Amino acid sequence: MESSRKWHVFFLYFLVVLFSIRIGAQALQYWAPLAFLPDFDRFQGSSLPYGVLLLTQLLILFFMLWSVKRMQSGRMVQQPGAGRFLLWMGGIYLAGSVLRIIIGLTVHDAPAWFTHWIPGFFHLVLSAFVLAMAAFHLQLSLQDWLWYPLAMLGAVCSYLCLVDGGMTPAVAAYIPIVLSGLVIVLLEFLFPARMDWKPRLTDVLSDAAFMAVVQVALARLLGLVGVLWIAAWAHEHLQNTLWPSEWPLIVQIILMVLAVDLMRYWLHRAAHTYMPLWKLHEVHHSPDIIYVLNVGRFHPLEKVLQFSLDSVPFLLLGVAPEVLAGYFVFYSVNGFFQHSNLRLRYGWLNYIVGSAETHRWHHARDPKAAYCNFGNTVIIWDLLFGTWHLPKGNGVGDIGIPDRSYPKGFLAQMAMPFRRRN
């Protein structure tokens, strides 16, 4: 069985296992309830009698297993017409499932069909199964097209559900962020975009130091935990703010993503224009490979500048902690993918998000070629201001900076912006 078919089968079996767990857990809660599982009503997403629902679930599970078995044995023939039909149906199903969860988490007094997140999540699983079948029939490399949308949807929905379940925003954000990072590290190992971008031990050690000092220690000092505490105070004590706090949570998060990216776009563009800022930003562009861990390679002073745009203005506006944490989920998970050495295809998403495909061009060694794609989470400001760039049929060549003697170590790079150079 060829490699592409093997990975389709593996992924589809994974979805089958997830759906089987849901069926089994719901049956347990009906006949022999366990205290550590959600109660039976939380599994029930419709008014169907449980007997009818269980029969329907078992029929779906049988069809899923039958389809995967046919694919595994080679008896399933790829049919482009069926693939196009499944792609449309899966896309509509996925969009409806996401909308259902969003309504349940944002609309007050929404019916239980919307608010019960367990059935909502497993409709995402079923829609992913349909899309994976479509990818097989259309001869698309499953892992190239689906990793990003599925991981991003999973992270955002997990965050919304955890917050809705009463978890603190900081913890609800850290869980999907950390899990997404670990998954991407594994996927990079299995599906690298370029073999010459595999990190050396010295790269890993330096990037681990940046991650620990700048992205963890400094972020904890400036960022997520401290920011959320200040935001909670501001949200409680500052009245009549300009921020639309009455809007649904997901809408506020998207608004913050767009606002932050507009400010960060101009800061990022200025860092490629003005020498004092470039000396700080040069640290980020110094690696000659791209992989997920060096997403955190930033000079601490540049991190402070970023913090002044992606947190401080929103604290002063009295933005709720749930909104700030939701923004960090979008920003972090997208950044992991954007900076990964993972085979990815974004298609039309290249015109919406800051993708791995567009961001690799931003890291081109040629400064003229790299003066593009400044967006962090979204790419729409590049489209609007004329800096979007993704040539068809051409991959980026060398990446890094023209100065090949630039040091790669953590301590040396801390001092480089302040050294006089010829």
C-alpha positions in Angstrom: 0.0 0.0 0.0 1.5 3.3 -1.1 2.5 5.9 1.5 -0.3 8.3 0.8 -3.0 5.6 1.2 -1.3 4.4 4.4 -1.6 7.9 5.9 -5.2 8.3 4.8 -6.0 4.9 6.5 -4.1 5.9 9.6 -5.9 9.2 10.0 -9.3 7.7 9.2 -8.8 4.9 11.8 -7.8 7.6 14.3 -11.2 9.4 13.7 -13.0 6.0 14.0 -11.4 5.5 17.4 -12.5 8.9 18.5 -16.0 8.4 17.4 -16.1 4.9 19.1 -15.0 6.5 22.4 -17.9 8.9 22.2 -20.4 6.0 21.6 -18.9 3.9 24.4 -18.7 6.8 26.9 -22.3 7.8 26.2 -23.5 4.2 26.6 -21.6 3.9 29.9 -23.3 7.0 31.2 -26.7 5.6 30.2 -26.4 2.1 31.7 -23.5 2.4 34.3 -22.7 6.0 35.0 -19.2 6.9 36.1 -18.6 10.0 38.3 -15.5 11.2 36.4 -17.2 11.3 33.0 -19.7 14.1 31.9 -23.3 13.0 32.7 -25.4 11.4 30.0 -27.3 14.6 29.1 -24.0 16.3 28.1 -23.5 13.6 25.4 -27.0 14.1 24.1 -27.1 16.6 21.4 -30.6 16.1 20.0 -34.1 15.2 21.1 -33.9 11.7 19.5 -34.7 8.8 21.9 -31.4 7.3 22.9 -32.2 3.9 21.3 -32.7 5.6 17.9 -29.5 7.8 18.4 -27.4 4.7 19.4 -28.6 2.8 16.3 -27.8 5.7 14.1 -24.3 6.1 15.7 -23.6 2.3 15.2 -24.7 2.5 11.5 -22.3 5.5 11.0 -19.5 3.7 12.8 -20.1 0.6 10.6 -20.0 2.7 7.4 -16.8 4.4 8.6 -15.1 1.1 9.3 -16.3 -0.4 6.0 -14.9 2.6 4.1 -11.5 2.4 5.8 -11.3 -1.3 5.3 -12.0 -0.9 1.6 -9.4 1.8 1.3 -6.8 -0.3 3.3 -7.3 -3.4 1.1 -7.0 -1.4 -2.1 -10.6 -2.2 -3.2 -11.7 1.5 -3.1 -11.1 3.1 -6.4 -10.3 6.9 -6.5 -13.1 8.8 -8.2 -12.6 12.5 -8.7 -16.3 13.1 -9.1 -17.0 11.5 -5.8 -14.1 13.5 -4.3 -15.5 16.8 -5.4 -19.0 15.9 -4.0 -17.5 14.9 -0.7 -15.3 18.0 -0.6 -18.4 20.2 -0.9 -20.4 18.2 1.6 -17.6 18.0 4.1 -16.9 21.7 3.8 -20.6 22.5 4.4 -20.7 20.0 7.3 -17.5 21.4 8.9 -18.7 25.0 8.6 -22.1 24.1 10.1 -20.4 22.2 13.0 -18.1 25.2 13.8 -21.0 27.6 13.6 -23.0 25.4 16.0 -20.2 25.5 18.6 -19.7 29.2 18.2 -23.4 29.9 18.7 -23.5 27.7 21.7 -20.6 29.4 23.3 -21.6 33.0 22.5 -25.4 33.3 22.4 -27.1 33.6 25.8 -29.9 31.1 26.4 -29.1 29.1 23.3 -30.9 25.7 23.1 -29.1 22.6 24.4 -28.4 21.5 20.9 -26.0 24.3 20.6 -24.5 24.4 24.1 -23.6 20.7 24.5 -20.0 20.7 23.3 -19.4 16.9 23.3 -21.8 16.2 20.3 -20.6 19.4 18.7 -17.0 18.3 18.8 -17.8 14.9 17.4 -19.6 16.5 14.5 -16.2 18.0 13.8 -14.7 14.5 13.8 -17.3 13.3 11.3 -16.8 16.3 9.0 -13.1 15.6 9.1 -13.8 12.0 8.1 -15.8 13.2 5.1 -13.0 15.7 4.1 -10.4 13.0 4.4 -12.4 10.7 2.1 -12.6 13.6 -0.3 -8.8 14.1 -0.2 -8.3 10.4 -1.0 -10.6 10.5 -4.0 -9.0 13.7 -5.3 -5.5 12.3 -4.8 -4.6 15.1 -2.4 -1.8 14.5 0.1 -4.0 14.4 3.2 -1.3 15.6 5.6 -0.4 18.6 3.4 -3.9 20.1 3.3 -5.6 19.1 6.6 -3.1 19.5 9.4 -3.5 23.3 9.7 -7.3 23.7 9.5 -8.0 20.7 11.8 -5.4 21.7 14.4 -6.4 25.4 14.4 -10.1 24.5 14.7 -9.3 21.9 17.4 -7.3 24.5 19.4 -9.8 27.3 19.2 -12.8 25.0 19.9 -10.9 23.4 22.8 -10.2 26.8 24.3 -13.8 28.0 23.9 -15.1 24.8 25.5 -12.6 24.9 28.4 -13.5 28.5 29.2 -17.2 27.7 28.9 -16.6 24.8 31.3 -15.3 27.2 34.0 -11.5 26.8 33.5 -9.4 30.0 34.0 -8.5 31.7 30.7 -4.7 31.2 31.2 -5.0 27.4 31.7 -7.6 27.1 29.0 -5.2 28.8 26.6 -2.0 27.0 27.6 -3.5 23.5 27.1 -4.3 23.7 23.4 -1.2 25.8 22.8 1.2 23.3 24.3 -0.6 20.3 22.8 -0.5 21.9 19.3 3.2 22.7 19.7 4.0 19.1 20.6 1.9 17.7 17.7 3.7 20.0 15.2 7.1 18.8 16.5 6.1 15.2 15.8 4.6 16.1 12.4 7.8 17.9 11.4 9.7 14.7 12.1 7.3 12.6 10.0 6.6 15.1 7.1 9.4 17.6 6.7 9.1 20.2 4.0 12.9 20.3 3.4 15.4 17.7 4.6 18.1 20.5 4.7 16.1 22.3 7.3 16.5 19.7 9.9 18.0 21.4 13.0 21.4 20.6 14.4 22.0 20.1 18.1 23.5 23.6 18.4 20.3 25.0 16.7 18.0 23.3 19.1 20.1 24.4 22.2 20.1 28.0 21.0 16.4 28.1 20.1 15.5 26.3 23.4 17.3 29.1 25.2 15.3 31.7 23.3 12.1 29.9 24.0 12.9 29.5 27.7 14.1 33.1 28.3 12.2 35.2 25.9 9.0 33.3 25.2 8.5 31.7 28.7 10.3 33.7 31.4 9.9 37.1 29.8 6.4 36.3 28.6 5.4 35.2 32.1 6.8 38.5 33.4 5.1 40.7 30.8 2.6 38.4 29.2 -0.1 35.9 29.6 -0.4 35.4 33.4 0.4 39.0 34.3 -1.6 40.4 31.4 -4.6 38.4 32.3 -4.4 39.5 35.9 -4.2 43.2 34.9 -6.9 42.7 32.3 -9.2 41.2 34.9 -8.7 44.3 37.1 -9.2 46.7 34.2 -12.3 44.9 33.0 -13.8 45.1 36.5 -12.8 48.7 37.4 -12.7 50.6 34.1 -16.1 51.7 33.0 -17.4 53.0 29.6 -14.5 51.6 27.6 -14.5 51.7 23.8 -14.1 48.0 23.6 -17.4 46.2 22.5 -17.4 43.9 25.6 -21.1 42.9 24.9 -20.2 41.2 21.6 -19.9 37.4 21.5 -16.6 36.1 22.7 -15.4 34.7 19.4 -16.2 37.9 17.6 -14.2 39.9 20.2 -11.3 37.5 19.7 -11.3 37.9 15.9 -11.6 41.7 16.3 -8.5 41.7 18.5 -6.6 39.4 16.1 -7.3 41.9 13.3 -6.4 45.0 15.4 -3.2 43.5 16.8 -2.1 42.4 13.3 -2.7 45.9 11.9 -0.3 47.4 14.5 2.2 44.5 14.3 2.2 44.8 10.5 3.5 48.3 10.7 6.0 47.5 13.4 7.2 44.5 11.4 7.5 46.5 8.2 9.4 49.3 10.1 11.8 46.6 11.4 12.7 45.8 7.8 13.1 49.6 7.0 14.9 51.3 9.8 18.3 50.2 10.9 17.9 50.4 14.7 14.8 48.2 14.6 16.4 45.9 12.0 19.3 45.2 14.4 16.8 43.8 16.9 14.7 42.0 14.3 17.8 40.6 12.6 18.1 38.1 15.4 14.8 36.5 14.3 16.0 36.3 10.6 19.5 35.0 11.4 18.8 31.2 11.3 19.4 29.6 7.9 16.7 27.0 8.5 13.1 27.2 9.5 11.5 24.8 12.0 9.0 25.2 14.7 11.3 25.9 17.7 12.9 29.0 16.2 9.5 30.7 16.0 10.5 32.0 19.4 13.9 33.5 18.4 13.4 37.2 19.2 15.6 39.7 21.0 14.0 40.5 24.4 13.8 44.2 23.4 11.8 43.4 20.3 9.5 41.2 22.5 8.8 44.2 24.7 8.0 46.3 21.6 5.6 43.6 20.4 4.0 43.4 23.9 3.4 47.2 23.8 1.2 46.6 20.7 -0.5 43.2 21.3 -1.3 43.7 25.0 -1.0 47.2 26.5 -3.6 49.0 24.3 -6.2 46.2 25.0 -5.5 46.3 28.7 -6.2 50.1 28.7 -9.4 49.4 26.8 -10.5 47.0 29.5 -10.5 43.9 27.3 -11.7 40.8 29.2 -9.1 38.1 30.0 -11.0 35.5 28.0 -10.5 37.7 24.8 -6.8 38.2 25.5 -6.2 34.5 26.1 -8.3 33.6 22.9 -6.1 35.9 20.9 -2.9 34.2 22.2 -4.4 30.8 21.1 -4.9 32.1 17.5 -1.5 33.8 17.5 0.5 30.9 19.0 -0.9 28.0 17.1 -0.8 29.9 13.8 2.8 30.9 14.6 3.8 27.3 15.2 2.5 26.3 11.8 3.8 29.4 10.1 7.3 28.7 11.3 7.3 24.9 10.9 9.4 22.7 8.6 6.2 20.8 7.8 4.8 20.0 4.4 1.7 22.2 4.2 -0.7 23.4 1.5 -3.0 26.2 2.4 -4.8 26.9 -0.9 -7.2 29.9 -0.5 -6.2 30.2 3.2 -3.0 31.9 1.9 -5.2 34.9 1.3 -6.5 35.0 4.9 -3.8 33.7 7.4 -0.1 34.2 7.7 0.8 30.8 6.3 3.9 28.7 6.2 3.9 29.1 2.4 3.9 33.0 2.6 6.1 33.3 5.6 9.0 31.3 4.1 9.3 33.9 1.4 9.5 36.5 4.2 12.6 34.7 5.4 14.4 34.7 2.1 18.1 35.6 2.3 17.7 38.3 -0.4 16.4 41.4 1.5 14.4 42.5 -1.5 12.6 39.2 -1.8 12.0 39.1 2.0 10.3 42.5 2.0 6.9 41.0 1.9 4.3 39.0 4.0 4.6 41.0 7.2 1.4 39.6 8.7 1.6 37.5 11.9 -1.8 35.8 12.3 -3.6 37.1 9.3 -2.3 38.2 5.9 -5.1 40.6 4.9 -3.1 43.8 5.7 -0.4 42.6 3.3 -3.1 42.2 0.6 -4.5 45.7 1.4 -1.1 47.5 1.5 0.5 45.6 -1.4 3.1 43.5 0.3 1.6 40.0 -0.3 3.9 37.7 -2.2 3.6 34.0 -3.2 4.9 33.1 -6.6 3.3 30.1 -8.2 5.5 27.1 -8.9 8.5 28.6 -7.2 9.8 27.7 -3.7 12.0 29.9 -1.7 15.7 29.2 -1.9 18.2 30.2 0.7 16.8 31.8 3.9 18.5 33.8 6.5 20.4 37.1 6.3 23.2 38.3 3.9 25.8 38.3 6.7 26.7 34.6 6.9 29.2 35.3 9.7 26.4 36.5 12.0 26.6 34.4 15.3 24.0 31.8 16.0 24.4 31.4 19.8 22.0 32.8 22.3 24.4 35.0 24.3 26.1 36.3 21.2 22.8 37.3 19.7 21.8 39.2 22.8 24.8 41.5 22.3 24.7 41.8 18.5 22.2 44.7 18.2 24.6 46.9 20.2 27.9 46.0 18.5 29.4 48.4 16.0 29.6 46.7 12.6 31.2 47.8 9.3 
